[in-house]
Structure formats: structure tokens, C-alpha cells
Amino acid sequence: MARADPGRVLRSLVPSSRDQRVYLTAALINMYGTGLVVVAMTLFGIKVHLTTARLGLAMTIGGLVSLAAVMPVGRLADRLGPRDVYRVALLVWGAVAAGYVFLARGFVSFLVVTVVQSLAMSASAPASVALLRRVGGSEATTFRSQVSAMLNMGLALGIATAGAALEVNTVTAYRVLMLGNGVSCVIAAAVLAWLPRY
């Protein structure tokens, strides 16, 4: 039985198109930042003295409010172009991630930050999908597979990195993760500037 060549497998994940590589890089960076906080968010909320009930309530409200943003943002991406809408959503997301560090001190402030972050995350989804279709072009199906594989890798790397903060288990360690998430959003938005305005 022939063994798979790891180098060949990795090369198959890298698109030949420059624009596709740019999009893939931005998506990988953003997903790495998401991985930093996806597990730690609950523990961070507890560390800033929220009860599990209030933490769950804040996240539920944020999720419900974000549902209202999907359709309007999709229409906005069609009108203004998905690249710029996606970049703005990432920049807002990055700023709000810093808001967890500097603003979230109790339930109300945590709720406000969570709602705005949920809106930014929800807004980024339709714009990123629209941009993926434009960048993918005639190879959209293959490109989507490459993006999915790289997103999974980015998420796994982010979660693995967050493990160090989980071991330390202090509010400072979790705030570092939040800032890392914010920085990843800003870097991803900067990388997307290399794409044309579709």
C-alpha cells in the first residue's frame, strides 16, 4: 500500500492563484485568533466575576441579536463589495476583543461587549462567503475545500496555544488571549487589503 507524501498533501492545500493565497492567509490568521478564545471565553467570564447563569445569558443574547445582522450585511456586501465589508467587520471584531480586556468588568459591560462582538462575527460570515466565491472563481469548489482544511488547522493551532493560558488559569492569561484574538483580526483585515475590490 502506497504511503501518502506529506509534502504533496501540504502542497495540495496551497492554491495556485495569488488572490486565493491572500484570502487563505487572512482566513487562517483569523481562525487562529478565534481558536485562542473559543474555549477560554467561558473561563474568562467566570474570572471577571460573572455567574455561569449571567455568562450564559450574555452569550445567548449576543447570539440572538447577531441573527438580525446576517441578511442586512449580505445585502451590504453585494452593494459595497465583500472585501471591504469583511475588513470592516474584522476591524470591529478586533476592537471589541480588546473591549473584553479594558471594558468588561461586570455583567452589563460584558453583555454590551459580547453583543457587539457577536454582531461583528455574524457580519463577517456572509461577507467572507461572498468574497470566497469571488476569489474562488471557476475553482470555487476546490478552493472551498482548501479553505475548510486550513480553517480547521488554524482553529486547532489556536486552541493548542490557548492551552497554556488554561494551565495558568488567571484573568491576565485570558486577557492575553483576548488581545491575541483582536490582533489576529486586525492582521487578517490588513492582509485582505491585497485583494481587489470585487
C-alpha positions in Angstrom: 0.0 0.0 0.0 1.5 3.3 -1.1 2.1 5.9 1.6 0.9 9.5 1.2 3.6 12.0 0.7 3.2 14.7 3.5 4.8 17.3 1.3 2.4 16.6 -1.6 -0.6 16.8 0.8 0.5 20.2 2.1 1.2 21.5 -1.4 -2.4 20.5 -2.4 -3.7 22.8 0.3 -2.0 25.9 -1.3 -3.9 27.4 -4.2 -2.1 28.4 -7.3 -3.9 31.8 -7.6 -2.3 34.8 -5.8 -5.7 36.1 -4.7 -6.7 32.7 -3.3 -3.5 32.5 -1.3 -4.2 36.0 0.1 -7.7 35.1 1.1 -6.5 31.8 2.6 -3.8 33.5 4.6 -6.3 36.0 6.1 -8.8 33.3 6.9 -6.1 31.2 8.6 -4.9 34.1 10.7 -8.4 35.0 11.7 -9.3 31.4 12.6 -6.2 31.0 14.7 -7.3 34.0 16.7 -10.7 32.5 17.1 -9.1 29.3 18.4 -7.4 31.4 21.1 -10.7 32.3 22.7 -13.2 29.7 21.7 -12.5 27.6 24.7 -11.3 30.3 27.1 -14.3 32.6 26.8 -16.4 30.9 29.4 -13.5 30.7 31.9 -12.7 34.4 31.2 -16.3 35.4 32.1 -16.1 33.5 35.3 -12.7 35.1 36.1 -14.3 38.6 35.8 -16.8 37.5 38.4 -19.8 36.5 36.3 -22.0 33.7 37.4 -22.5 30.9 34.9 -26.1 31.9 34.6 -25.2 35.5 33.7 -22.5 34.4 31.4 -24.8 32.1 29.6 -27.4 34.9 29.4 -24.9 37.3 27.9 -23.8 34.9 25.3 -27.4 33.9 24.4 -28.5 37.5 24.0 -25.4 38.2 21.9 -26.2 35.2 19.7 -29.9 36.2 19.2 -29.0 39.8 18.4 -26.4 38.7 15.9 -29.0 36.7 13.9 -30.6 40.0 12.8 -27.3 41.2 11.2 -26.8 38.4 8.7 -29.3 39.5 6.0 -28.6 43.2 6.0 -24.8 42.6 5.9 -25.3 40.2 3.0 -27.1 42.9 1.1 -24.4 45.5 2.1 -21.7 43.1 0.8 -23.5 42.9 -2.5 -23.7 46.6 -2.8 -20.3 47.8 -1.5 -18.2 44.7 -2.2 -17.5 41.8 0.1 -13.8 42.6 0.7 -14.4 46.0 2.3 -17.4 44.8 4.4 -15.4 41.8 5.6 -12.5 44.0 6.5 -14.7 46.4 8.5 -16.3 43.5 10.3 -12.9 42.2 11.2 -11.7 45.5 12.5 -14.8 45.9 14.7 -14.3 42.4 15.9 -10.7 43.2 16.8 -11.6 46.3 18.6 -14.3 44.5 20.6 -11.9 41.8 21.5 -9.8 44.5 23.2 -13.0 45.7 24.8 -13.1 42.4 26.9 -9.7 43.4 28.3 -10.3 47.1 29.0 -14.1 47.4 29.5 -15.7 44.1 30.7 -15.7 44.4 34.5 -19.3 43.3 35.3 -22.4 41.8 33.7 -23.7 44.9 31.9 -20.3 45.8 30.3 -19.6 42.2 29.5 -23.1 41.9 27.8 -22.5 45.0 25.7 -19.1 43.8 24.5 -20.5 40.3 23.8 -23.4 41.7 21.8 -21.1 43.9 19.6 -18.7 41.1 19.1 -21.5 38.7 18.1 -22.7 41.3 15.6 -19.2 41.7 14.2 -18.7 37.9 13.9 -22.1 37.5 12.3 -21.5 40.3 9.9 -18.1 38.8 8.9 -19.7 35.4 7.9 -21.8 36.4 4.8 -19.1 38.9 3.6 -16.4 36.2 3.9 -18.5 33.6 2.0 -19.3 36.1 -0.8 -15.6 37.0 -1.0 -14.6 33.3 -1.1 -16.9 32.8 -4.1 -15.4 35.8 -5.9 -11.9 34.8 -5.2 -12.5 31.1 -6.0 -13.9 31.9 -9.4 -14.1 28.8 -11.6 -12.3 26.8 -9.0 -14.7 27.7 -6.2 -15.4 24.1 -5.1 -11.8 23.1 -4.8 -10.9 26.4 -3.2 -13.7 26.0 -0.6 -12.2 22.6 0.3 -8.7 24.1 0.7 -10.2 26.9 2.9 -12.1 24.4 5.1 -8.9 22.3 5.7 -6.9 25.4 6.6 -9.6 26.8 8.8 -9.6 23.6 10.8 -5.9 23.7 11.1 -5.9 27.4 12.2 -8.6 26.6 14.8 -6.7 23.6 16.2 -3.5 25.7 16.4 -5.3 28.4 18.3 -6.9 26.0 20.7 -3.5 24.4 21.3 -1.9 27.8 22.0 -4.8 28.6 24.4 -3.9 25.5 26.4 -1.0 27.4 28.0 -3.4 30.1 29.3 -5.8 27.4 30.6 -2.9 25.9 32.6 -2.1 29.3 34.1 -5.8 30.0 34.7 -5.5 33.6 35.6 -7.5 36.6 34.4 -4.3 38.1 32.9 -3.7 35.0 30.9 -7.2 35.1 29.5 -6.9 38.8 28.7 -3.7 38.0 26.7 -5.8 35.5 24.6 -8.5 38.2 24.0 -5.8 40.7 22.8 -4.3 37.9 20.6 -7.7 37.5 19.1 -8.0 41.2 18.5 -4.6 41.4 16.9 -5.3 38.4 14.6 -8.5 40.2 13.3 -6.5 43.4 12.6 -3.8 41.5 10.7 -6.4 39.5 8.7 -8.1 42.7 7.7 -4.7 44.2 6.6 -3.9 41.1 4.5 -7.3 41.3 2.8 -6.3 44.8 1.5 -4.1 43.0 -1.0 -7.3 41.6 -2.8 -9.0 43.7 -5.5 -12.3 45.3 -4.8 -14.7 42.9 -6.5 
